[in-house]
Amino acid sequence: MNELRLITRNSSKLDSIDIAVLDYHEHALTAGSDASAAAYVEVESPTGRVTWGAGLSHDILAASLQAIVGAANRLDFEGALSTETAEARLV
């Protein structure tokens, strides 16, 4: 399992997000010099929530980053990146 720390800008301060990369796959969607690539990543939040992200680009690095950011956004939307309880977030 690979640990990944994402640095994000939240309002006027920098925050970090710790997620574990559990699985990663990539493949070409087309052939040639302008081939499109797809990347899929499975991640786990510090609270134990597991989800997937996907990215598409002509650049495999960009597709990989899109997949990671997509998965982190999904975890954030679900509240899985916070160590607070759901009740505490409602106050």
N, C-alpha and C positions, 0 to 999 in steps of 0.2 A: 504494500500500500504506500503510495506516495503522498506526502503532505504538501499542500499548496497554500500559500498565504497571498490573498488578493488585497491590494491596497486600493481603497476607494475614496473618492472625495464626497463627503456628506456635509452639505452646507459649507461652512468655512473651515472645517477640520478634516484631517485624514483619518480614516478608519481602516482596520484590517479585518479580513474575513478568513477564518481557517476552515478549509475543507480538505477532505481526503479523496484523492483520485483512486477509485477502486478498479476501474476498467476503462480502456481506451481503444477505439478502432478507427481506422481511416481507410478510405479507398477512393480511387479515381472514378468519376462518373462518365467521363468521355476520354478520348485519346487525343494525342497531339500536343503541340506546344501551348495551346490555350485551354488545356483540359480543366474541367471543374473537379473539385475534390469535396468529399464529405467526411466529416469527423463526428464521432459519437463518444461521449464521455459519461461514465457513471461516477457520481460523487456521493460522499457521506458528510453530513454536517456534524458539528460538535455534539449535537443533541441526538445523533444516531439516525436521523432521517436520510434515506437514500433516494436519489432521483437521477434522471438522465438529462443531458443536453445535447443538442445537435448543431452543427454549423456547416455552411456551404460557401465555397469561395474558389477562385482560380488559384489561390495560394493556400497550401495545406496548413501553414502556420496560422494564417488568419482564420481558417475554418476551425482549427483546434481552439483558438482563443474564443471564437464565437460560441462554441459548444460549452466551454467552461463558464463563460459569462452567462449563457442561457441557463445552465444548471444552477449557478449561484443565484440568479434572479428568481428562479422557481423556488429555491429554498427560502430566500428572503420573503417572497410573497406568502409562503406558507408559515412564516414565523419560525422556521427551523434553525435560523442562524442566531437567534437570541437565546440566551440562557435564562431569560425571565420566564415565569409561568404565564399562561394565557390570561389569567385573572389580573396579574400585575400590569400587563400591557393595556388592559381596558381602562385602568384608572387614569 
